[in-house]
């Protein structure tokens, strides 16, 4: 093994920047990118190193007394997520601190991780199908509604895989995906395959919900990376709006053809699935499905599902047996999920991000966005305003919960120092 100080400054910072690139483009929060780059450059002896990480770019600078200066600016567009790459880079950076890699070996390992393929298409299709079916039950659907959502979720993700190629607008894919999903659910409902159209639509649309940028935007805000946090939340907001626009397109066309917008009457819970055990199992199955979509490592699927299932069981129990509001309920469950995610990350030796994103996903106000869209389209503006404000309030409750839990480690570290 070579000594730390024998490496050229430019080579060390180049490898660190490439590792940061892999993290950022695959869903890591800003603090993790900076921490990983700091860990690599510190071990290999780069002096006066500085990193400025945004949600879509990395500025890397450094200087050595005998090696001159180095500077690099790299644009990293917002794209899909493969959490497995985040986990691998995180593990490698810690192995660097233990002296397990020369710089050349590290460079090659980072390139191998960057070239890891996405999950097989069949696995993603099943993930979307089971995720849609599970979440349909969470939003009040019955077993038949869940079966319809399973089929629609599978078809929807087949469309996403075919349409989501480089150069194709993400906004356009989500608009068409929203319209296609709504059309398919309506067709199944008209054929008698499903009992509650609203629940079927919400469950089937969930694969399009931007869970990773939404959660990471919240984490960046909690870490006081305000610019990156706002950027990621805006990215998530535009995806929400694109999905809503696709739903609106269908409702408007359907209204022109039939002479009136189809009447939906809120999410009516099915008595067969509206109990804590069924809801907990549905949360587990649905979240495991979306762990596949998020590109989590296979060995973490079950753990991520368990975190979400515990959070949702607490949420649903409070909702069913207490008089607390949905916002208060969301805050309590989100605090619990954040704490459990940290504990699970320690036990499983895996970044907290994997478990937090999956654990919070059932509480993201996707249903609120759907109902706001429907009420606007059907010109029920007071209901639209009420549903929209509740969705914003739920979002703020999740933000506050993550901020509170994120502040605890910093507080204890400060006291220890």
Buried (B, 14 or more C-beta within 10 A) or exposed (E): EEEBEEBBBBBBBBBBBBBBBBBBBBBBBBBBBBBBBBBBBBBBBBBEBBBEBBBBBBBBBBBBEEBEEBEEEBEBEBEBBBBBBBBBBBBBBEEBEEEEBBBEEBBEBBEEBBEEEBBEEEEBBBBBBBBBBBBBBBBBBBBBBBBBBBBBBBBBBBBBBEBBEEEEEBBEBBBBBBBBBBBBBBEBBEEEBBBBBBBBBBBBBBBBBBBBBBBBBBBBBBBEBEEBBBBBBEBBBBBBBBBBBBBBBBBEEBBEEEEEBBEBEEBBBBEEBBEBEBBBBBBBBBBBBBBBBBBBBEEBBEBBBBBBBBBBBBBBBBBEEEEEEBBBBBBBBBBBBBBBBBEBBEEBEBBBBBBBBBBBBBBBBBBBBBBBBBBBBBEBEEBBEBBBEBBBBBBBBBBBBBBBBBEEEEEEEEEEE
